[in-house]
């Protein structure tokens, strides 16, 4: 049966000399893998170029719950990304976000709210003309809410530590190393409260940003099965140094 759905391309792998498998986070079906025959051929109806990572898609797909590999009838990039592919800073951020999403979405079931958040975040990054040095941090923090492990915001007196293992703010130093300490606890709390638009108002130097990112990645690793270490982490550290 044919279905219309929006999607976000995350990863493309070769299947044969001329065919590919594309891993797409779809609004209707969650994470899906699609076999596209002949996608590498010069006059392919569905060209491999359509499925560049993080591009928003409008799809018409065949779907069977029992199939591991689905099929695509029609696909177009919509809306097309205008600045991310051409801007070295934005494209570096996009590569990192794409890698994180692929790691956390491997078994992702349909979630329209999560899909909308990811799609709107990508479009904001593409359209933004402001400083985006904190964008990836705010994105990861907001994404963790949808994944179920964002800590409750603490209101009232400031707490000095954030226990990454338990996901709680505390005034007691945990008996392990999975912890955020000042000044990074306060910076983390500030980032929890801002929109993408206001993220640049949180002043963070390059070294503190590097530490924060490494700790947020550690937070993901503790709460996501087989998360590992993103290969693109060093690119961001170079870009925002």
Secondary structure as GFF3:
##gff-version 3
##sequence-region A 1 241
A	DSSP	beta_strand	2	14	.	.	.	ID=ss1
A	DSSP	beta_strand	20	26	.	.	.	ID=ss2
A	DSSP	beta_strand	30	36	.	.	.	ID=ss3
A	DSSP	three_ten_helix	48	51	.	.	.	ID=ss4
A	DSSP	beta_strand	56	62	.	.	.	ID=ss5
A	DSSP	beta_strand	71	77	.	.	.	ID=ss6
A	DSSP	alpha_helix	88	104	.	.	.	ID=ss7
A	DSSP	alpha_helix	112	127	.	.	.	ID=ss8
A	DSSP	alpha_helix	135	147	.	.	.	ID=ss9
A	DSSP	beta_strand	161	163	.	.	.	ID=ss10
A	DSSP	beta_strand	168	170	.	.	.	ID=ss11
A	DSSP	beta_strand	179	180	.	.	.	ID=ss12
A	DSSP	alpha_helix	184	193	.	.	.	ID=ss13
A	DSSP	three_ten_helix	199	201	.	.	.	ID=ss14
A	DSSP	alpha_helix	206	223	.	.	.	ID=ss15
A	DSSP	alpha_helix	233	239	.	.	.	ID=ss16
###
